[in-house]
Amino acid sequence: MAKNSLKKIRESLLMSKSELAREANVSPITISRIEEGKPCRLETKRKILLALGYSLSDSKKIFSE
């Protein structure tokens, strides 16, 4: 499972899993699974990036593939 920095970035923005899930229009369970390093769809990654205020080109900063 690929490690990502989603949890660290989310916490640095003082954002809860629920807040991020609501902003990204995904479930909190999805956020938890991604933070654990489980895979997700490209569309889900796009939603999360935009909800965090990042551009799509910043994908590597959060999701290290």
Predicted model as a PDB file, atoms N, CA, C, CB and O in Angstrom, pLDDT in the B-factor column:
MODEL        1                                                                  
ATOM      1  N   MET A   1       0.830  -1.199   0.000  1.00 50.00           N  
ATOM      2  CA  MET A   1       0.000   0.000   0.000  1.00 50.00           C  
ATOM      3  C   MET A   1       0.867   1.252   0.000  1.00 50.00           C  
ATOM      4  CB  MET A   1      -0.941   0.004   1.212  1.00 50.00           C  
ATOM      5  O   MET A   1       1.808   1.384   0.783  1.00 50.00           O  
ATOM      6  N   ALA A   2       0.529   2.145  -0.882  1.00 54.00           N  
ATOM      7  CA  ALA A   2       1.297   3.385  -1.014  1.00 54.00           C  
ATOM      8  C   ALA A   2       1.021   4.303   0.170  1.00 54.00           C  
ATOM      9  CB  ALA A   2       0.957   4.101  -2.341  1.00 54.00           C  
ATOM     10  O   ALA A   2      -0.120   4.449   0.607  1.00 54.00           O  
ATOM     11  N   LYS A   3       2.069   4.908   0.673  1.00 75.00           N  
ATOM     12  CA  LYS A   3       1.920   5.854   1.776  1.00 75.00           C  
ATOM     13  C   LYS A   3       1.619   7.231   1.185  1.00 75.00           C  
ATOM     14  CB  LYS A   3       3.210   5.892   2.676  1.00 75.00           C  
ATOM     15  O   LYS A   3       2.159   7.602   0.143  1.00 75.00           O  
ATOM     16  N   ASN A   4       0.768   7.964   1.849  1.00 87.00           N  
ATOM     17  CA  ASN A   4       0.461   9.317   1.398  1.00 87.00           C  
ATOM     18  C   ASN A   4       0.506  10.260   2.591  1.00 87.00           C  
ATOM     19  CB  ASN A   4      -0.926   9.375   0.700  1.00 87.00           C  
ATOM     20  O   ASN A   4       0.564   9.824   3.741  1.00 87.00           O  
ATOM     21  N   SER A   5       0.479  11.532   2.308  1.00 91.00           N  
ATOM     22  CA  SER A   5       0.575  12.528   3.387  1.00 91.00           C  
ATOM     23  C   SER A   5      -0.756  13.241   3.609  1.00 91.00           C  
ATOM     24  CB  SER A   5       1.667  13.558   3.068  1.00 91.00           C  
ATOM     25  O   SER A   5      -0.782  14.363   4.114  1.00 91.00           O  
ATOM     26  N   LEU A   6      -1.852  12.600   3.236  1.00 93.00           N  
ATOM     27  CA  LEU A   6      -3.168  13.222   3.372  1.00 93.00           C  
ATOM     28  C   LEU A   6      -3.479  13.599   4.821  1.00 93.00           C  
ATOM     29  CB  LEU A   6      -4.242  12.286   2.841  1.00 93.00           C  
ATOM     30  O   LEU A   6      -3.935  14.711   5.088  1.00 93.00           O  
ATOM     31  N   LYS A   7      -3.235  12.681   5.754  1.00 93.00           N  
ATOM     32  CA  LYS A   7      -3.558  12.954   7.155  1.00 93.00           C  
ATOM     33  C   LYS A   7      -2.756  14.147   7.679  1.00 93.00           C  
ATOM     34  CB  LYS A   7      -3.284  11.711   8.020  1.00 93.00           C  
ATOM     35  O   LYS A   7      -3.302  15.027   8.344  1.00 93.00           O  
ATOM     36  N   LYS A   8      -1.470  14.169   7.377  1.00 93.00           N  
ATOM     37  CA  LYS A   8      -0.603  15.255   7.845  1.00 93.00           C  
ATOM     38  C   LYS A   8      -1.071  16.604   7.286  1.00 93.00           C  
ATOM     39  CB  LYS A   8       0.865  14.987   7.436  1.00 93.00           C  
ATOM     40  O   LYS A   8      -1.131  17.595   8.013  1.00 93.00           O  
ATOM     41  N   ILE A   9      -1.395  16.633   6.011  1.00 94.00           N  
ATOM     42  CA  ILE A   9      -1.843  17.885   5.381  1.00 94.00           C  
ATOM     43  C   ILE A   9      -3.205  18.298   5.917  1.00 94.00           C  
ATOM     44  CB  ILE A   9      -1.903  17.733   3.848  1.00 94.00           C  
ATOM     45  O   ILE A   9      -3.432  19.472   6.207  1.00 94.00           O  
ATOM     46  N   ARG A  10      -4.113  17.335   6.047  1.00 94.00           N  
ATOM     47  CA  ARG A  10      -5.453  17.638   6.580  1.00 94.00           C  
ATOM     48  C   ARG A  10      -5.349  18.210   7.988  1.00 94.00           C  
ATOM     49  CB  ARG A  10      -6.341  16.370   6.586  1.00 94.00           C  
ATOM     50  O   ARG A  10      -6.009  19.197   8.311  1.00 94.00           O  
ATOM     51  N   GLU A  11      -4.523  17.593   8.822  1.00 95.00           N  
ATOM     52  CA  GLU A  11      -4.364  18.081  10.197  1.00 95.00           C  
ATOM     53  C   GLU A  11      -3.672  19.434  10.246  1.00 95.00           C  
ATOM     54  CB  GLU A  11      -3.576  17.077  11.023  1.00 95.00           C  
ATOM     55  O   GLU A  11      -3.974  20.247  11.119  1.00 95.00           O  
ATOM     56  N   SER A  12      -2.749  19.688   9.324  1.00 95.00           N  
ATOM     57  CA  SER A  12      -2.075  20.995   9.304  1.00 95.00           C  
ATOM     58  C   SER A  12      -3.048  22.116   8.935  1.00 95.00           C  
ATOM     59  CB  SER A  12      -0.897  20.974   8.310  1.00 95.00           C  
ATOM     60  O   SER A  12      -2.831  23.277   9.283  1.00 95.00           O  
ATOM     61  N   LEU A  13      -4.119  21.757   8.229  1.00 95.00           N  
ATOM     62  CA  LEU A  13      -5.154  22.728   7.874  1.00 95.00           C  
ATOM     63  C   LEU A  13      -6.262  22.784   8.938  1.00 95.00           C  
ATOM     64  CB  LEU A  13      -5.757  22.377   6.505  1.00 95.00           C  
ATOM     65  O   LEU A  13      -7.282  23.448   8.757  1.00 95.00           O  
ATOM     66  N   LEU A  14      -6.031  22.061  10.065  1.00 96.00           N  
ATOM     67  CA  LEU A  14      -6.998  21.995  11.168  1.00 96.00           C  
ATOM     68  C   LEU A  14      -8.376  21.557  10.669  1.00 96.00           C  
ATOM     69  CB  LEU A  14      -7.102  23.360  11.870  1.00 96.00           C  
ATOM     70  O   LEU A  14      -9.402  22.124  11.045  1.00 96.00           O  
ATOM     71  N   MET A  15      -8.371  20.545   9.823  1.00 96.00           N  
ATOM     72  CA  MET A  15      -9.595  20.051   9.217  1.00 96.00           C  
ATOM     73  C   MET A  15      -9.865  18.625   9.706  1.00 96.00           C  
ATOM     74  CB  MET A  15      -9.501  20.099   7.668  1.00 96.00           C  
ATOM     75  O   MET A  15      -8.960  17.791   9.725  1.00 96.00           O  
ATOM     76  N   SER A  16     -11.092  18.352  10.093  1.00 96.00           N  
ATOM     77  CA  SER A  16     -11.438  16.998  10.527  1.00 96.00           C  
ATOM     78  C   SER A  16     -11.713  16.125   9.301  1.00 96.00           C  
ATOM     79  CB  SER A  16     -12.673  17.016  11.477  1.00 96.00           C  
ATOM     80  O   SER A  16     -11.901  16.626   8.192  1.00 96.00           O  
ATOM     81  N   LYS A  17     -11.731  14.821   9.524  1.00 96.00           N  
ATOM     82  CA  LYS A  17     -12.060  13.903   8.430  1.00 96.00           C  
ATOM     83  C   LYS A  17     -13.446  14.209   7.884  1.00 96.00           C  
ATOM     84  CB  LYS A  17     -11.986  12.437   8.902  1.00 96.00           C  
ATOM     85  O   LYS A  17     -13.666  14.184   6.673  1.00 96.00           O  
ATOM     86  N   SER A  18     -14.372  14.495   8.781  1.00 97.00           N  
ATOM     87  CA  SER A  18     -15.751  14.791   8.375  1.00 97.00           C  
ATOM     88  C   SER A  18     -15.834  16.050   7.529  1.00 97.00           C  
ATOM     89  CB  SER A  18     -16.642  14.938   9.601  1.00 97.00           C  
ATOM     90  O   SER A  18     -16.559  16.097   6.535  1.00 97.00           O  
ATOM     91  N   GLU A  19     -15.083  17.073   7.932  1.00 97.00           N  
ATOM     92  CA  GLU A  19     -15.077  18.325   7.157  1.00 97.00           C  
ATOM     93  C   GLU A  19     -14.529  18.086   5.754  1.00 97.00           C  
ATOM     94  CB  GLU A  19     -14.238  19.408   7.875  1.00 97.00           C  
ATOM     95  O   GLU A  19     -15.112  18.529   4.764  1.00 97.00           O  
ATOM     96  N   LEU A  20     -13.400  17.379   5.680  1.00 97.00           N  
ATOM     97  CA  LEU A  20     -12.803  17.105   4.379  1.00 97.00           C  
ATOM     98  C   LEU A  20     -13.750  16.262   3.533  1.00 97.00           C  
ATOM     99  CB  LEU A  20     -11.449  16.393   4.542  1.00 97.00           C  
ATOM    100  O   LEU A  20     -13.923  16.527   2.344  1.00 97.00           O  
ATOM    101  N   ALA A  21     -14.356  15.261   4.135  1.00 97.00           N  
ATOM    102  CA  ALA A  21     -15.295  14.408   3.402  1.00 97.00           C  
ATOM    103  C   ALA A  21     -16.456  15.224   2.844  1.00 97.00           C  
ATOM    104  CB  ALA A  21     -15.826  13.292   4.312  1.00 97.00           C  
ATOM    105  O   ALA A  21     -16.869  15.036   1.699  1.00 97.00           O  
ATOM    106  N   ARG A  22     -16.976  16.134   3.668  1.00 97.00           N  
ATOM    107  CA  ARG A  22     -18.093  16.983   3.230  1.00 97.00           C  
ATOM    108  C   ARG A  22     -17.664  17.886   2.081  1.00 97.00           C  
ATOM    109  CB  ARG A  22     -18.622  17.834   4.403  1.00 97.00           C  
ATOM    110  O   ARG A  22     -18.381  18.008   1.088  1.00 97.00           O  
ATOM    111  N   GLU A  23     -16.508  18.516   2.206  1.00 97.00           N  
ATOM    112  CA  GLU A  23     -16.000  19.409   1.153  1.00 97.00           C  
ATOM    113  C   GLU A  23     -15.726  18.662  -0.152  1.00 97.00           C  
ATOM    114  CB  GLU A  23     -14.724  20.103   1.624  1.00 97.00           C  
ATOM    115  O   GLU A  23     -15.971  19.180  -1.242  1.00 97.00           O  
ATOM    116  N   ALA A  24     -15.210  17.429  -0.020  1.00 97.00           N  
ATOM    117  CA  ALA A  24     -14.837  16.646  -1.205  1.00 97.00           C  
ATOM    118  C   ALA A  24     -16.003  15.814  -1.739  1.00 97.00           C  
ATOM    119  CB  ALA A  24     -13.663  15.729  -0.876  1.00 97.00           C  
ATOM    120  O   ALA A  24     -15.891  15.181  -2.788  1.00 97.00           O  
ATOM    121  N   ASN A  25     -17.118  15.820  -1.012  1.00 97.00           N  
ATOM    122  CA  ASN A  25     -18.298  15.047  -1.413  1.00 97.00           C  
ATOM    123  C   ASN A  25     -17.992  13.544  -1.484  1.00 97.00           C  
ATOM    124  CB  ASN A  25     -18.816  15.540  -2.772  1.00 97.00           C  
ATOM    125  O   ASN A  25     -18.394  12.856  -2.422  1.00 97.00           O  
ATOM    126  N   VAL A  26     -17.269  13.059  -0.468  1.00 97.00           N  
ATOM    127  CA  VAL A  26     -17.004  11.621  -0.309  1.00 97.00           C  
ATOM    128  C   VAL A  26     -17.347  11.261   1.139  1.00 97.00           C  
ATOM    129  CB  VAL A  26     -15.489  11.255  -0.659  1.00 97.00           C  
ATOM    130  O   VAL A  26     -17.624  12.146   1.948  1.00 97.00           O  
ATOM    131  N   SER A  27     -17.329   9.984   1.462  1.00 97.00           N  
ATOM    132  CA  SER A  27     -17.669   9.587   2.835  1.00 97.00           C  
ATOM    133  C   SER A  27     -16.445   9.704   3.754  1.00 97.00           C  
ATOM    134  CB  SER A  27     -18.217   8.138   2.859  1.00 97.00           C  
ATOM    135  O   SER A  27     -15.309   9.595   3.292  1.00 97.00           O  
ATOM    136  N   PRO A  28     -16.678   9.924   5.049  1.00 97.00           N  
ATOM    137  CA  PRO A  28     -15.558   9.945   6.001  1.00 97.00           C  
ATOM    138  C   PRO A  28     -14.786   8.619   6.012  1.00 97.00           C  
ATOM    139  CB  PRO A  28     -16.075  10.254   7.411  1.00 97.00           C  
ATOM    140  O   PRO A  28     -13.580   8.599   6.256  1.00 97.00           O  
ATOM    141  N   ILE A  29     -15.484   7.526   5.749  1.00 97.00           N  
ATOM    142  CA  ILE A  29     -14.827   6.216   5.692  1.00 97.00           C  
ATOM    143  C   ILE A  29     -13.817   6.192   4.546  1.00 97.00           C  
ATOM    144  CB  ILE A  29     -15.872   5.080   5.518  1.00 97.00           C  
ATOM    145  O   ILE A  29     -12.740   5.609   4.672  1.00 97.00           O  
ATOM    146  N   THR A  30     -14.167   6.819   3.444  1.00 96.00           N  
ATOM    147  CA  THR A  30     -13.241   6.903   2.307  1.00 96.00           C  
ATOM    148  C   THR A  30     -11.982   7.660   2.701  1.00 96.00           C  
ATOM    149  CB  THR A  30     -13.917   7.587   1.101  1.00 96.00           C  
ATOM    150  O   THR A  30     -10.874   7.243   2.363  1.00 96.00           O  
ATOM    151  N   ILE A  31     -12.142   8.765   3.410  1.00 96.00           N  
ATOM    152  CA  ILE A  31     -10.978   9.541   3.870  1.00 96.00           C  
ATOM    153  C   ILE A  31     -10.099   8.671   4.772  1.00 96.00           C  
ATOM    154  CB  ILE A  31     -11.434  10.830   4.632  1.00 96.00           C  
ATOM    155  O   ILE A  31      -8.878   8.654   4.619  1.00 96.00           O  
ATOM    156  N   SER A  32     -10.713   7.956   5.702  1.00 95.00           N  
ATOM    157  CA  SER A  32      -9.957   7.078   6.614  1.00 95.00           C  
ATOM    158  C   SER A  32      -9.186   6.018   5.841  1.00 95.00           C  
ATOM    159  CB  SER A  32     -10.902   6.402   7.622  1.00 95.00           C  
ATOM    160  O   SER A  32      -8.019   5.756   6.133  1.00 95.00           O  
ATOM    161  N   ARG A  33      -9.831   5.415   4.862  1.00 95.00           N  
ATOM    162  CA  ARG A  33      -9.172   4.354   4.091  1.00 95.00           C  
ATOM    163  C   ARG A  33      -7.990   4.900   3.297  1.00 95.00           C  
ATOM    164  CB  ARG A  33     -10.174   3.681   3.142  1.00 95.00           C  
ATOM    165  O   ARG A  33      -6.951   4.246   3.203  1.00 95.00           O  
ATOM    166  N   ILE A  34      -8.139   6.083   2.730  1.00 93.00           N  
ATOM    167  CA  ILE A  34      -7.043   6.683   1.963  1.00 93.00           C  
ATOM    168  C   ILE A  34      -5.888   7.027   2.903  1.00 93.00           C  
ATOM    169  CB  ILE A  34      -7.527   7.955   1.204  1.00 93.00           C  
ATOM    170  O   ILE A  34      -4.724   6.815   2.562  1.00 93.00           O  
ATOM    171  N   GLU A  35      -6.207   7.554   4.079  1.00 93.00           N  
ATOM    172  CA  GLU A  35      -5.154   7.888   5.053  1.00 93.00           C  
ATOM    173  C   GLU A  35      -4.413   6.644   5.527  1.00 93.00           C  
ATOM    174  CB  GLU A  35      -5.756   8.620   6.258  1.00 93.00           C  
ATOM    175  O   GLU A  35      -3.246   6.728   5.910  1.00 93.00           O  
ATOM    176  N   GLU A  36      -5.074   5.501   5.504  1.00 92.00           N  
ATOM    177  CA  GLU A  36      -4.425   4.240   5.867  1.00 92.00           C  
ATOM    178  C   GLU A  36      -3.542   3.709   4.738  1.00 92.00           C  
ATOM    179  CB  GLU A  36      -5.476   3.198   6.235  1.00 92.00           C  
ATOM    180  O   GLU A  36      -2.795   2.749   4.926  1.00 92.00           O  
ATOM    181  N   GLY A  37      -3.632   4.335   3.570  1.00 89.00           N  
ATOM    182  CA  GLY A  37      -2.797   3.924   2.447  1.00 89.00           C  
ATOM    183  C   GLY A  37      -3.493   3.019   1.454  1.00 89.00           C  
ATOM    184  O   GLY A  37      -2.855   2.478   0.551  1.00 89.00           O  
ATOM    185  N   LYS A  38      -4.792   2.848   1.612  1.00 91.00           N  
ATOM    186  CA  LYS A  38      -5.533   2.009   0.684  1.00 91.00           C  
ATOM    187  C   LYS A  38      -5.770   2.772  -0.615  1.00 91.00           C  
ATOM    188  CB  LYS A  38      -6.874   1.552   1.304  1.00 91.00           C  
ATOM    189  O   LYS A  38      -5.839   4.001  -0.610  1.00 91.00           O  
ATOM    190  N   PRO A  39      -5.893   2.054  -1.719  1.00 90.00           N  
ATOM    191  CA  PRO A  39      -6.061   2.728  -3.022  1.00 90.00           C  
ATOM    192  C   PRO A  39      -7.426   3.393  -3.160  1.00 90.00           C  
ATOM    193  CB  PRO A  39      -5.868   1.729  -4.159  1.00 90.00           C  
ATOM    194  O   PRO A  39      -8.389   3.024  -2.488  1.00 90.00           O  
ATOM    195  N   CYS A  40      -7.483   4.382  -4.049  1.00 91.00           N  
ATOM    196  CA  CYS A  40      -8.757   5.031  -4.357  1.00 91.00           C  
ATOM    197  C   CYS A  40      -8.763   5.433  -5.822  1.00 91.00           C  
ATOM    198  CB  CYS A  40      -8.995   6.268  -3.443  1.00 91.00           C  
ATOM    199  O   CYS A  40      -7.733   5.415  -6.494  1.00 91.00           O  
ATOM    200  N   ARG A  41      -9.929   5.789  -6.294  1.00 94.00           N  
ATOM    201  CA  ARG A  41     -10.064   6.169  -7.698  1.00 94.00           C  
ATOM    202  C   ARG A  41      -9.438   7.545  -7.959  1.00 94.00           C  
ATOM    203  CB  ARG A  41     -11.547   6.172  -8.108  1.00 94.00           C  
ATOM    204  O   ARG A  41      -9.308   8.368  -7.052  1.00 94.00           O  
ATOM    205  N   LEU A  42      -9.066   7.767  -9.186  1.00 94.00           N  
ATOM    206  CA  LEU A  42      -8.483   9.044  -9.591  1.00 94.00           C  
ATOM    207  C   LEU A  42      -9.467  10.195  -9.344  1.00 94.00           C  
ATOM    208  CB  LEU A  42      -8.075   8.999 -11.077  1.00 94.00           C  
ATOM    209  O   LEU A  42      -9.065  11.284  -8.936  1.00 94.00           O  
ATOM    210  N   GLU A  43     -10.736   9.948  -9.591  1.00 96.00           N  
ATOM    211  CA  GLU A  43     -11.761  10.971  -9.376  1.00 96.00           C  
ATOM    212  C   GLU A  43     -11.828  11.372  -7.900  1.00 96.00           C  
ATOM    213  CB  GLU A  43     -13.136  10.463  -9.853  1.00 96.00           C  
ATOM    214  O   GLU A  43     -12.012  12.547  -7.581  1.00 96.00           O  
ATOM    215  N   THR A  44     -11.679  10.401  -7.007  1.00 96.00           N  
ATOM    216  CA  THR A  44     -11.691  10.681  -5.568  1.00 96.00           C  
ATOM    217  C   THR A  44     -10.490  11.527  -5.191  1.00 96.00           C  
ATOM    218  CB  THR A  44     -11.700   9.373  -4.752  1.00 96.00           C  
ATOM    219  O   THR A  44     -10.617  12.469  -4.409  1.00 96.00           O  
ATOM    220  N   LYS A  45      -9.338  11.209  -5.731  1.00 94.00           N  
ATOM    221  CA  LYS A  45      -8.128  12.009  -5.478  1.00 94.00           C  
ATOM    222  C   LYS A  45      -8.339  13.446  -5.941  1.00 94.00           C  
ATOM    223  CB  LYS A  45      -6.899  11.392  -6.194  1.00 94.00           C  
ATOM    224  O   LYS A  45      -7.952  14.391  -5.253  1.00 94.00           O  
ATOM    225  N   ARG A  46      -8.951  13.603  -7.099  1.00 96.00           N  
ATOM    226  CA  ARG A  46      -9.204  14.939  -7.647  1.00 96.00           C  
ATOM    227  C   ARG A  46     -10.105  15.734  -6.705  1.00 96.00           C  
ATOM    228  CB  ARG A  46      -9.848  14.841  -9.051  1.00 96.00           C  
ATOM    229  O   ARG A  46      -9.838  16.904  -6.430  1.00 96.00           O  
ATOM    230  N   LYS A  47     -11.167  15.104  -6.212  1.00 97.00           N  
ATOM    231  CA  LYS A  47     -12.092  15.784  -5.293  1.00 97.00           C  
ATOM    232  C   LYS A  47     -11.379  16.220  -4.017  1.00 97.00           C  
ATOM    233  CB  LYS A  47     -13.275  14.864  -4.944  1.00 97.00           C  
ATOM    234  O   LYS A  47     -11.596  17.326  -3.520  1.00 97.00           O  
ATOM    235  N   ILE A  48     -10.526  15.338  -3.490  1.00 96.00           N  
ATOM    236  CA  ILE A  48      -9.809  15.647  -2.248  1.00 96.00           C  
ATOM    237  C   ILE A  48      -8.825  16.787  -2.462  1.00 96.00           C  
ATOM    238  CB  ILE A  48      -9.071  14.403  -1.726  1.00 96.00           C  
ATOM    239  O   ILE A  48      -8.741  17.697  -1.637  1.00 96.00           O  
ATOM    240  N   LEU A  49      -8.084  16.746  -3.554  1.00 95.00           N  
ATOM    241  CA  LEU A  49      -7.130  17.824  -3.854  1.00 95.00           C  
ATOM    242  C   LEU A  49      -7.836  19.175  -3.905  1.00 95.00           C  
ATOM    243  CB  LEU A  49      -6.410  17.554  -5.192  1.00 95.00           C  
ATOM    244  O   LEU A  49      -7.377  20.146  -3.304  1.00 95.00           O  
ATOM    245  N   LEU A  50      -8.942  19.230  -4.619  1.00 96.00           N  
ATOM    246  CA  LEU A  50      -9.672  20.491  -4.754  1.00 96.00           C  
ATOM    247  C   LEU A  50     -10.270  20.936  -3.421  1.00 96.00           C  
ATOM    248  CB  LEU A  50     -10.778  20.354  -5.802  1.00 96.00           C  
ATOM    249  O   LEU A  50     -10.294  22.130  -3.124  1.00 96.00           O  
ATOM    250  N   ALA A  51     -10.751  19.990  -2.619  1.00 96.00           N  
ATOM    251  CA  ALA A  51     -11.322  20.328  -1.303  1.00 96.00           C  
ATOM    252  C   ALA A  51     -10.261  20.891  -0.366  1.00 96.00           C  
ATOM    253  CB  ALA A  51     -11.973  19.091  -0.665  1.00 96.00           C  
ATOM    254  O   ALA A  51     -10.568  21.711   0.499  1.00 96.00           O  
ATOM    255  N   LEU A  52      -9.013  20.456  -0.532  1.00 95.00           N  
ATOM    256  CA  LEU A  52      -7.921  20.951   0.314  1.00 95.00           C  
ATOM    257  C   LEU A  52      -7.361  22.281  -0.197  1.00 95.00           C  
ATOM    258  CB  LEU A  52      -6.800  19.913   0.385  1.00 95.00           C  
ATOM    259  O   LEU A  52      -6.531  22.902   0.466  1.00 95.00           O  
ATOM    260  N   GLY A  53      -7.811  22.713  -1.361  1.00 94.00           N  
ATOM    261  CA  GLY A  53      -7.328  23.967  -1.921  1.00 94.00           C  
ATOM    262  C   GLY A  53      -6.079  23.812  -2.766  1.00 94.00           C  
ATOM    263  O   GLY A  53      -5.408  24.797  -3.074  1.00 94.00           O  
ATOM    264  N   TYR A  54      -5.766  22.590  -3.140  1.00 94.00           N  
ATOM    265  CA  TYR A  54      -4.601  22.327  -3.996  1.00 94.00           C  
ATOM    266  C   TYR A  54      -5.040  22.253  -5.444  1.00 94.00           C  
ATOM    267  CB  TYR A  54      -3.887  21.016  -3.582  1.00 94.00           C  
ATOM    268  O   TYR A  54      -6.216  22.036  -5.736  1.00 94.00           O  
ATOM    269  N   SER A  55      -4.087  22.435  -6.353  1.00 94.00           N  
ATOM    270  CA  SER A  55      -4.401  22.243  -7.768  1.00 94.00           C  
ATOM    271  C   SER A  55      -4.116  20.792  -8.128  1.00 94.00           C  
ATOM    272  CB  SER A  55      -3.577  23.218  -8.674  1.00 94.00           C  
ATOM    273  O   SER A  55      -3.442  20.081  -7.382  1.00 94.00           O  
ATOM    274  N   LEU A  56      -4.623  20.362  -9.254  1.00 91.00           N  
ATOM    275  CA  LEU A  56      -4.450  18.973  -9.669  1.00 91.00           C  
ATOM    276  C   LEU A  56      -2.976  18.628  -9.880  1.00 91.00           C  
ATOM    277  CB  LEU A  56      -5.236  18.705 -10.950  1.00 91.00           C  
ATOM    278  O   LEU A  56      -2.584  17.471  -9.730  1.00 91.00           O  
ATOM    279  N   SER A  57      -2.164  19.614 -10.225  1.00 92.00           N  
ATOM    280  CA  SER A  57      -0.736  19.362 -10.438  1.00 92.00           C  
ATOM    281  C   SER A  57       0.007  19.101  -9.123  1.00 92.00           C  
ATOM    282  CB  SER A  57      -0.100  20.546 -11.162  1.00 92.00           C  
ATOM    283  O   SER A  57       1.162  18.674  -9.145  1.00 92.00           O  
ATOM    284  N   ASP A  58      -0.638  19.352  -7.985  1.00 90.00           N  
ATOM    285  CA  ASP A  58      -0.025  19.109  -6.682  1.00 90.00           C  
ATOM    286  C   ASP A  58      -0.260  17.690  -6.170  1.00 90.00           C  
ATOM    287  CB  ASP A  58      -0.555  20.099  -5.678  1.00 90.00           C  
ATOM    288  O   ASP A  58       0.044  17.386  -5.016  1.00 90.00           O  
ATOM    289  N   SER A  59      -0.789  16.840  -7.009  1.00 90.00           N  
ATOM    290  CA  SER A  59      -1.149  15.476  -6.619  1.00 90.00           C  
ATOM    291  C   SER A  59      -0.004  14.728  -5.947  1.00 90.00           C  
ATOM    292  CB  SER A  59      -1.608  14.706  -7.828  1.00 90.00           C  
ATOM    293  O   SER A  59      -0.230  14.003  -4.978  1.00 90.00           O  
ATOM    294  N   LYS A  60       1.208  14.889  -6.439  1.00 89.00           N  
ATOM    295  CA  LYS A  60       2.357  14.169  -5.901  1.00 89.00           C  
ATOM    296  C   LYS A  60       2.710  14.609  -4.471  1.00 89.00           C  
ATOM    297  CB  LYS A  60       3.556  14.369  -6.811  1.00 89.00           C  
ATOM    298  O   LYS A  60       3.335  13.858  -3.724  1.00 89.00           O  
ATOM    299  N   LYS A  61       2.304  15.830  -4.100  1.00 86.00           N  
ATOM    300  CA  LYS A  61       2.573  16.318  -2.741  1.00 86.00           C  
ATOM    301  C   LYS A  61       1.762  15.535  -1.699  1.00 86.00           C  
ATOM    302  CB  LYS A  61       2.248  17.824  -2.640  1.00 86.00           C  
ATOM    303  O   LYS A  61       2.184  15.398  -0.551  1.00 86.00           O  
ATOM    304  N   ILE A  62       0.610  15.029  -2.106  1.00 89.00           N  
ATOM    305  CA  ILE A  62      -0.271  14.320  -1.185  1.00 89.00           C  
ATOM    306  C   ILE A  62      -0.247  12.809  -1.438  1.00 89.00           C  
ATOM    307  CB  ILE A  62      -1.699  14.851  -1.310  1.00 89.00           C  
ATOM    308  O   ILE A  62      -0.062  12.010  -0.520  1.00 89.00           O  
ATOM    309  N   PHE A  63      -0.437  12.447  -2.689  1.00 87.00           N  
ATOM    310  CA  PHE A  63      -0.504  11.039  -3.061  1.00 87.00           C  
ATOM    311  C   PHE A  63       0.783  10.637  -3.753  1.00 87.00           C  
ATOM    312  CB  PHE A  63      -1.717  10.763  -3.969  1.00 87.00           C  
ATOM    313  O   PHE A  63       0.993  10.959  -4.922  1.00 87.00           O  
ATOM    314  N   SER A  64       1.633   9.941  -3.043  1.00 76.00           N  
ATOM    315  CA  SER A  64       2.912   9.529  -3.648  1.00 76.00           C  
ATOM    316  C   SER A  64       2.751   8.156  -4.285  1.00 76.00           C  
ATOM    317  CB  SER A  64       4.055   9.505  -2.585  1.00 76.00           C  
ATOM    318  O   SER A  64       2.694   7.139  -3.593  1.00 76.00           O  
ATOM    319  N   GLU A  65       2.680   8.139  -5.602  1.00 60.00           N  
ATOM    320  CA  GLU A  65       2.556   6.878  -6.335  1.00 60.00           C  
ATOM    321  C   GLU A  65       3.877   6.467  -6.899  1.00 60.00           C  
ATOM    322  CB  GLU A  65       1.532   6.989  -7.449  1.00 60.00           C  
ATOM    323  O   GLU A  65       3.974   5.427  -7.551  1.00 60.00           O  
TER     324      GLU A  65                                                      
ENDMDL                                                                          
END                                                                             
